[in-house]
Amino acid sequence: MSVIRVLPDLLINQIAAGEVVERPASALKELLENSVDAASGEISVTLAQGGIKQLRVSDDGIGIVAEQLALALARHATSKIASLDDLEAVNSLGFRGEALASIAAVSRLTLVSRRRGERHAWKVEAAGGDIAGLQPAALESGTAVDVQDLYFNTPARRKFLKSEATEYGHCEEMFRRIALSRADIGFSLQHNGRGIWQLPAGSPERRAAMLLGEDFSRASVALDERAGGLRLWGLASLPGFSRGGRDAQYFYVNGRFVRDKLISHALREAYRDVLHHDRHPAFALFLEIEPEGVDVNVHPTKIEVRFRESRAVHQFIFHALTKALAAPIRTRHGAAEPSPAISHQPEEIASYTAQPRQAQMPLRVEERVDLYANLFGRLGKPEAAPENEADEAIPPLGFALGQLLGVYILAQNARGLVVVDMHAAHERVTYEKLKTAFDRREVAMQALLVPVSFHAGALDAAAAEEHRDTLAGLGFDIAALSPTTLSVRALPALLQEADPVLLARDVLKALRESGAGQVIAERRNELLATLACHGSVRANRRLTVPEMNALLREMEATERADQCNHGRPTWREISMEELDKLFMRGK
């Protein structure tokens, strides 16, 4: 007959340790969060053998009074909350009161602290949960927790630990997460006596550059959006800076690093229209929300959260990030006003500012030398001009020099050479115009001078008849001439240069396979991207210099113009420094 027993405290703590202290990195997380909550200005971490042999965290925080040191190692003892109301509005990282007790149950732990204003420091020691008496100690200020021989008394658990290098990697990642969340605190990390990180307190941007790399910092966009009691701020990589994995994705809710399906979905959706399908963005983003609006007491590790208004949070994150990623090239380079929409048609002349314009240059073959002399002269900085005045007159993508093999536009800006994939760039410009026109129900229809007929199957003919209104909303007029023949009488004006039959077949296929409702609701962008591809300039098409410049200006004023509709880059810049290295100038 089985007997119900009350488990002893030590066994309870060891059970809890299985959830809270999965590995050295888990213990490090709990200790670092305690130091952050203690209003520390400097936090130091020392590891030995990946944190298995030793894990020490010291800070200069407020400290713990001597009478409460032993209590700090007791189960469910905390200074963070005192009632259910406190639990429902937690604004600290720690609050469960089980981390120190769990760690002490499976290690040899020493806790030393000196309360601010106190004359002496005191310490308590615990070995496998047995707590020794209070003793005097030496410590200048704050608190230091020294954890030795993790899992020494639970060998079965210790066997599940990986190699020293692996466990250290997890510890360093945990250090990175906490350090990234609080740029106002200085952090340091040592492993096996070697200094790894020394991070002085500073700005969030500088901390992100130090931990995630200067490349990330240069290729990211800053955002700070507020709405309905929510704030999202931080750095998100532009699509051009993508990675093969999710190793550089950091998202925080009220300063707490979290992994949440709802948040992940909102972020994926924001990047869906600009990122190649097998690539992942990098970001360090911080969501601030009223504590009452989020439940952080979902799991002992506190890495999962639950939002009271999950739909509103999802939409806010999605729209805030979409807005930041959609910023036109000109806006990101500091231009105050977007340039007017400029047609890429041959008869149009590119314009930019009140400065002399390339469009006014003579383009006849015999005057080509004058064109380039004028171009290079204008791009140079006049000696009498202030330091940045000449650069401000030059658009971010510069002025066109010519075409390369009918595929790339070569341009010169203030920093060096710009290479543009003309089809990919024009595809994005056309795509964004189509999306805007479609959302506003303003897709202009261009009647064909001579309608084009083609053989169609019965299903295509039925789709043309059934979805006539949807086709008209997309800018198409497709009519049946016979049960097996359709006639294209009008196309979207933005796609008037495209092949009418190929366009018609693609749009009818989408409507036939998914139905008008699903195409509009779920596959709208996919369909419009396909149409934009048809309507874009093709490779080997020769463009005039005004056409090239008109495309560059449109790119600068178009949202998401850095990537084509499939996530590939539309342009790259090669600085003069990079070119000089290629040719070993100055060597």
C-alpha positions in Angstrom: 0.0 0.0 0.0 1.4 3.3 -1.1 1.8 6.1 1.6 1.6 9.8 0.9 4.5 11.6 2.4 5.6 15.2 2.8 8.9 15.5 1.1 11.9 17.0 3.0 13.0 20.5 2.0 16.3 19.3 0.6 14.6 16.9 -1.8 12.1 19.6 -2.8 14.9 22.0 -3.6 16.7 19.3 -5.6 13.6 18.6 -7.6 13.2 22.4 -8.2 16.8 22.5 -9.2 16.0 20.2 -12.1 13.8 22.9 -13.5 15.6 26.0 -12.5 19.2 24.9 -12.7 19.3 22.8 -15.9 23.0 23.6 -16.5 25.6 26.2 -15.3 24.1 28.8 -17.7 20.8 28.5 -15.9 22.4 29.2 -12.5 24.3 32.1 -14.1 21.0 33.6 -15.4 19.4 33.5 -11.9 22.4 35.1 -10.3 22.8 37.8 -12.9 19.1 38.7 -12.6 19.5 39.1 -8.9 22.4 41.4 -9.4 20.5 43.5 -11.9 17.5 43.7 -9.5 19.9 44.9 -6.7 20.5 48.2 -8.6 24.1 47.3 -9.4 26.3 49.6 -11.4 29.0 46.9 -12.1 28.6 43.1 -12.3 31.5 40.7 -12.6 31.3 37.0 -13.7 34.1 34.5 -13.1 33.9 30.9 -14.5 36.0 27.9 -14.3 35.6 24.8 -16.5 32.6 26.2 -18.2 30.9 27.1 -14.9 30.9 23.4 -13.7 33.9 23.8 -11.4 33.2 27.4 -10.4 30.6 30.1 -11.1 31.0 33.4 -9.3 28.9 36.6 -9.7 29.7 39.7 -7.8 28.1 43.1 -7.9 28.1 46.5 -6.2 24.4 46.6 -5.5 22.4 47.4 -2.4 23.5 44.2 -0.6 21.6 42.0 2.0 21.5 42.7 5.7 23.3 40.2 7.8 20.2 38.9 9.6 18.6 37.9 6.2 21.6 36.2 4.6 20.6 32.7 5.6 16.9 33.5 4.8 18.0 34.3 1.2 18.9 30.6 0.8 15.5 29.4 2.0 12.9 28.1 -0.5 10.4 30.7 -1.7 12.0 33.5 0.2 12.2 36.8 -1.8 12.2 40.5 -1.3 10.5 41.1 -4.8 6.9 40.3 -4.0 4.7 39.9 -0.9 1.1 39.4 -2.3 -0.9 38.2 -5.2 -1.2 41.8 -6.4 2.6 42.0 -6.5 2.8 38.8 -8.5 0.3 40.1 -11.1 2.4 43.2 -11.6 6.0 42.0 -11.4 8.5 44.6 -12.5 11.7 42.8 -11.4 13.5 40.0 -13.2 13.5 37.6 -10.2 10.4 37.0 -8.0 9.9 33.3 -7.4 12.3 33.0 -4.5 13.6 29.5 -5.4 16.8 30.1 -7.4 19.3 30.4 -4.6 17.8 27.6 -2.7 17.8 25.4 -5.7 21.4 26.2 -6.6 22.5 25.7 -2.9 20.8 22.2 -2.9 23.1 21.0 -5.7 26.4 22.8 -5.1 28.8 24.2 -2.6 27.7 27.8 -2.3 29.1 30.8 -0.5 27.0 34.0 -0.2 28.8 37.1 0.9 27.1 40.5 1.2 27.6 44.0 2.6 24.6 46.2 2.8 25.2 49.8 1.7 26.0 51.9 4.8 27.0 48.8 6.9 30.5 48.6 8.4 31.2 44.9 7.7 30.4 42.2 5.3 28.9 38.8 6.3 28.7 35.4 4.7 26.8 32.1 4.8 27.9 28.8 3.3 25.8 25.9 2.1 26.9 22.5 0.9 24.2 20.4 -0.7 21.5 22.4 1.1 23.1 22.3 4.6 23.5 25.9 5.7 26.3 26.9 8.0 26.1 29.8 10.5 26.7 33.5 9.8 30.3 34.5 9.6 32.2 37.8 9.1 33.8 38.3 5.7 35.7 40.8 3.6 33.8 42.5 0.8 33.9 46.2 -0.2 30.2 46.5 -1.2 27.3 44.6 -2.8 27.0 40.9 -3.0 29.1 38.0 -4.3 27.7 34.5 -4.9 30.3 31.8 -5.4 29.0 28.4 -6.7 31.5 25.5 -6.6 31.2 21.9 -8.0 27.7 22.1 -9.5 25.8 18.9 -9.1 28.5 17.3 -6.9 25.8 15.5 -4.8 23.6 14.5 -7.8 25.9 12.5 -10.1 23.1 11.4 -12.3 22.3 15.0 -13.1 26.0 15.9 -13.6 26.3 13.2 -16.2 23.8 15.1 -18.4 26.2 18.1 -18.6 28.1 18.5 -21.9 31.8 19.3 -22.4 33.4 22.2 -20.8 33.5 24.1 -24.1 29.8 23.5 -24.7 28.8 24.6 -21.2 30.9 27.7 -21.4 29.3 28.5 -24.7 25.9 28.4 -23.0 27.2 30.6 -20.1 28.6 33.2 -22.5 25.3 33.3 -24.4 23.5 33.9 -21.1 25.9 36.6 -20.2 25.4 38.2 -23.5 21.6 38.2 -23.1 21.7 39.9 -19.7 24.5 42.4 -20.7 22.6 43.4 -23.9 19.5 44.2 -21.9 21.1 46.7 -19.5 23.6 48.9 -21.2 23.6 51.2 -18.2 25.4 48.5 -16.1 29.0 47.6 -16.6 29.7 43.9 -17.1 32.8 41.7 -17.2 33.4 38.0 -17.8 36.4 35.8 -17.1 36.8 32.1 -17.9 39.7 30.0 -16.6 41.6 33.1 -15.6 41.3 34.8 -19.0 39.4 38.0 -19.6 36.7 37.5 -22.2 34.4 40.6 -22.0 34.9 44.0 -20.5 31.7 46.1 -21.2 31.6 49.6 -19.7 28.3 51.2 -19.1 27.1 53.2 -22.1 24.4 53.6 -24.7 22.3 50.7 -25.9 23.6 51.2 -29.4 27.2 50.9 -28.3 26.5 47.8 -26.2 24.7 46.2 -29.2 27.7 47.0 -31.4 30.1 45.4 -28.9 28.1 42.3 -28.4 26.6 41.7 -31.8 29.3 43.3 -33.9 30.0 46.5 -35.8 28.6 44.9 -38.9 25.2 44.4 -37.3 25.3 48.0 -35.9 26.0 49.5 -39.4 23.4 47.3 -41.1 20.5 47.8 -38.7 17.7 50.3 -38.4 16.8 52.0 -35.1 13.1 52.1 -34.1 11.2 53.6 -31.2 7.4 53.3 -31.6 4.7 53.9 -29.0 1.0 53.1 -29.0 -1.7 52.2 -26.5 0.6 51.8 -23.5 3.1 49.8 -25.6 6.6 50.8 -26.6 9.0 48.9 -29.0 12.5 50.2 -29.4 15.9 48.9 -30.3 17.8 47.8 -33.4 16.7 45.5 -36.2 18.9 44.4 -39.0 18.1 45.4 -42.5 17.3 42.5 -44.8 20.7 42.7 -46.4 22.3 41.7 -43.0 20.7 38.2 -42.7 22.0 35.0 -41.1 21.6 31.3 -41.6 20.3 30.8 -38.1 18.5 32.5 -35.3 21.6 33.0 -33.1 21.5 36.8 -33.2 17.9 37.4 -32.2 17.3 39.0 -28.8 13.8 40.1 -27.7 13.0 41.5 -24.3 9.7 42.2 -22.5 10.2 44.7 -19.7 13.9 43.9 -19.7 13.4 40.2 -19.6 14.7 38.0 -22.4 11.9 35.9 -23.8 11.1 33.4 -26.5 7.4 33.6 -27.4 5.5 32.1 -30.4 3.3 35.2 -30.7 6.3 37.6 -30.8 8.2 35.3 -33.2 5.3 35.2 -35.6 4.9 39.0 -35.6 8.6 39.4 -36.3 8.6 36.8 -39.1 5.6 38.4 -40.7 7.3 41.8 -40.6 10.3 40.4 -42.5 8.4 38.1 -44.8 8.1 40.7 -47.6 11.8 41.6 -47.6 13.8 38.6 -46.5 14.9 35.6 -48.5 12.9 32.5 -47.3 15.9 30.6 -45.9 17.5 33.5 -44.1 16.9 35.0 -40.6 17.1 38.5 -39.3 19.2 39.8 -36.4 17.7 42.1 -33.8 17.9 43.5 -30.3 14.4 44.7 -29.5 12.8 45.8 -26.3 9.0 45.7 -25.7 7.8 47.8 -22.8 4.3 47.0 -21.5 2.4 47.7 -18.2 3.3 44.8 -15.8 -0.4 44.0 -15.4 -0.6 43.3 -19.2 1.8 40.4 -19.2 2.1 37.2 -17.1 5.7 36.3 -16.5 4.9 33.5 -14.1 4.3 30.9 -16.8 7.4 28.7 -16.3 10.1 28.4 -13.6 12.8 29.6 -16.1 10.7 32.8 -16.7 11.6 32.7 -20.4 8.0 32.3 -21.5 5.3 35.0 -21.1 1.6 35.3 -21.7 -0.1 38.6 -22.8 -3.5 39.7 -21.7 -4.2 41.4 -25.1 -2.1 39.1 -27.3 -3.7 40.2 -30.6 -3.0 43.9 -29.9 0.6 43.1 -28.9 1.1 41.1 -32.1 -0.2 43.8 -34.3 1.8 46.5 -32.6 5.1 44.6 -33.0 4.3 43.8 -36.6 3.4 47.3 -37.6 6.2 49.0 -35.7 8.9 46.8 -37.3 7.3 46.9 -40.7 7.3 50.7 -40.6 11.0 50.7 -39.6 12.0 48.3 -42.3 9.9 50.1 -44.9 11.8 53.4 -44.5 13.0 54.6 -48.0 16.7 54.8 -48.7 16.6 58.6 -48.7 15.0 58.7 -45.2 17.7 56.4 -43.7 20.4 58.7 -45.2 18.9 61.7 -43.4 16.9 63.4 -46.2 14.0 65.2 -44.7 11.4 64.9 -47.5 10.8 62.1 -49.9 11.4 62.8 -53.5 8.4 62.9 -55.8 7.5 59.8 -57.8 9.4 59.8 -61.0 8.5 57.7 -64.0 11.1 55.4 -65.5 9.8 56.0 -69.0 12.5 57.1 -71.5 10.9 60.5 -72.1 11.0 61.4 -68.4 13.9 63.4 -67.0 15.3 62.6 -63.5 15.3 65.3 -60.9 16.7 65.5 -57.4 17.3 68.9 -55.9 17.8 72.5 -56.9 21.5 71.6 -57.6 22.7 71.1 -61.2 21.0 67.9 -62.5 22.5 65.1 -64.6 19.2 65.1 -66.6 20.2 68.5 -68.0 23.5 67.0 -69.4 23.8 66.5 -73.2 23.5 62.8 -74.0 24.6 62.6 -77.6 27.5 60.3 -78.3 29.8 63.0 -79.5 29.3 64.8 -76.1 30.0 61.8 -73.9 33.3 63.3 -72.6 31.5 66.4 -71.4 28.9 64.2 -69.6 31.5 62.4 -67.5 33.6 65.6 -67.0 30.6 67.3 -65.7 29.6 64.3 -63.5 32.9 63.9 -61.8 33.3 67.6 -61.4 30.0 67.9 -59.6 30.7 64.9 -57.3 33.9 66.4 -56.1 33.8 68.6 -53.0 34.4 72.3 -53.8 37.2 73.6 -51.6 35.1 76.6 -50.5 32.1 74.4 -49.5 31.7 73.3 -45.9 32.7 69.8 -45.0 29.3 68.1 -45.6 27.6 70.5 -48.0 28.8 68.8 -51.2 27.7 65.4 -49.9 24.2 66.6 -49.0 23.7 67.6 -52.7 24.5 64.0 -53.8 21.7 61.5 -53.5 22.4 58.2 -51.5 22.5 56.1 -54.6 24.5 58.8 -56.5 24.3 59.4 -60.3 24.5 56.8 -63.0 27.7 56.2 -64.9 26.4 53.5 -67.3 25.2 49.9 -67.6 27.2 46.7 -67.2 26.3 43.9 -69.7 22.7 45.0 -69.7 22.2 43.8 -66.1 23.7 46.2 -63.6 23.6 50.0 -63.3 26.9 51.5 -62.2 26.6 54.8 -60.2 28.8 57.0 -58.2 27.9 58.5 -54.8 29.8 60.4 -52.2 31.4 57.3 -50.8 32.3 55.3 -53.9 30.7 53.0 -56.4 27.1 51.8 -56.3 26.1 48.7 -58.2 22.3 48.2 -58.8 20.6 45.1 -60.1 18.2 47.0 -62.4 15.6 44.2 -62.8 15.5 43.5 -59.0 15.3 47.2 -58.2 12.6 48.0 -60.7 10.7 44.9 -59.5 10.6 46.2 -56.0 9.5 49.7 -57.1 6.7 48.3 -59.2 5.6 45.9 -56.5 5.3 48.7 -53.9 3.3 50.8 -56.3 1.0 47.9 -57.0 0.5 47.3 -53.3 -0.3 50.9 -52.6 -2.7 51.2 -55.5 -4.4 47.9 -54.7 -4.9 48.9 -51.0 -6.4 52.2 -52.1 -8.5 50.5 -54.7 -6.8 52.8 -57.3 -5.2 50.3 -59.7 -5.3 52.1 -63.0 -6.4 50.1 -66.0 -4.7 50.6 -69.4 -6.8 49.5 -72.4 -4.8 47.7 -75.1 -4.9 49.3 -78.5 -5.3 45.8 -79.9 -6.8 43.2 -77.6 -4.8 40.0 -77.3 -6.5 36.6 -77.4 -5.1 33.3 -76.4 -6.2 29.7 -76.0 -7.4 28.9 -72.5 -8.6 25.8 -70.7 -12.2 25.4 -69.4 -11.0 26.2 -65.8 -9.3 29.4 -66.8 -12.3 30.5 -68.8 -14.6 29.8 -65.8 -12.2 31.7 -63.5 -12.2 34.7 -65.8 -16.0 34.8 -65.7 -16.4 34.0 -62.0 -13.9 36.5 -60.8 -14.5 39.4 -63.2 -14.9 41.9 -60.3 -11.7 40.8 -58.7 -9.8 41.0 -62.0 -11.1 44.5 -62.5 -9.8 45.5 -59.1 -6.4 44.2 -60.1 -6.5 46.3 -63.3 -7.5 43.5 -65.8 -10.2 43.3 -68.3 -10.3 39.6 -69.5 -13.3 38.5 -71.5 -14.3 35.1 -73.1 -14.5 35.0 -76.9 -15.4 31.3 -76.9 -15.4 28.4 -74.4 -11.7 28.0 -75.1 -10.5 31.5 -76.0 -10.0 34.5 -73.8 -9.2 38.0 -74.8 -7.1 40.5 -72.7 -8.5 43.9 -73.4 -6.8 45.9 -70.5 -3.9 45.5 -68.1 -2.8 47.4 -65.0 -1.3 50.6 -66.2 1.9 49.9 -64.2 2.4 46.7 -66.1 1.5 47.9 -69.6 5.0 46.8 -70.9 4.5 43.2 -69.8 3.4 40.2 -71.8 -0.5 40.3 -71.6 -0.9 36.6 -72.1 1.7 35.5 -69.4 0.2 38.0 -67.0 -3.3 36.8 -67.6 -2.4 33.2 -67.2 -0.6 33.8 -63.9 -3.5 35.8 -62.3 -6.1 33.3 -63.5 -4.0 30.4 -62.1 -3.8 32.1 -58.7 -7.6 32.8 -58.7 -8.4 29.2 -59.9 -6.2 27.5 -57.3 -7.1 29.6 -54.2 -10.2 31.5 -54.9 -10.6 35.3 -54.9 -11.2 35.5 -51.1 -8.0 33.7 -50.2 -5.9 35.4 -52.8 -6.9 38.8 -51.5 -6.7 37.9 -47.8 -3.6 35.7 -47.7 -1.8 35.6 -51.0 -2.2 39.2 -52.0 1.5 40.0 -51.7 2.5 36.8 -53.5 0.2 37.6 -56.4 1.3 41.3 -56.7 4.9 40.3 -56.5 4.4 37.9 -59.4 2.7 40.7 -61.4 5.5 43.1 -60.6 8.1 40.7 -61.9 6.3 40.6 -65.2 6.2 44.4 -65.4 9.9 45.1 -64.5 12.7 45.9 -66.9 14.4 42.7 -68.1 18.1 41.9 -68.3 19.8 43.1 -71.5 17.5 46.0 -71.9 19.5 49.1 -72.6 18.6 52.1 -70.5 19.5 55.7 -71.2 21.3 57.7 -68.5 18.1 59.6 -67.6 16.2 56.3 -67.3 18.9 54.9 -65.0 18.9 58.1 -62.8 15.1 58.0 -62.7 15.2 54.4 -61.4 17.8 55.4 -58.7 15.6 58.3 -57.5 12.5 56.0 -57.4 14.5 53.5 -55.4 15.5 56.2 -52.9 11.8 57.1 -52.3 10.4 53.6 -52.3 9.8 51.5 -49.2 11.8 48.3 -48.8 13.9 49.2 -51.9 17.0 47.4 -50.5 15.6 44.0 -51.5 13.6 42.6 -54.4 10.3 40.8 -53.9 12.2 37.5 -53.3 14.5 38.9 -50.6 17.6 39.4 -52.8 19.6 42.6 -52.5 18.9 45.3 -55.1 22.1 47.3 -54.7 25.5 47.2 -53.1 28.0 50.0 -52.3 31.7 49.6 -52.6 33.5 52.4 -50.8 36.7 54.1 -52.0 38.5 52.5 -49.1 37.4 49.0 -50.3 38.4 49.9 -53.9 41.8 51.2 -52.7 42.4 47.9 -50.9 41.5 45.9 -54.0 44.1 47.8 -56.0 46.6 48.0 -53.1 46.7 51.8 -53.3 48.9 53.3 -50.7 50.8 50.1 -50.2 
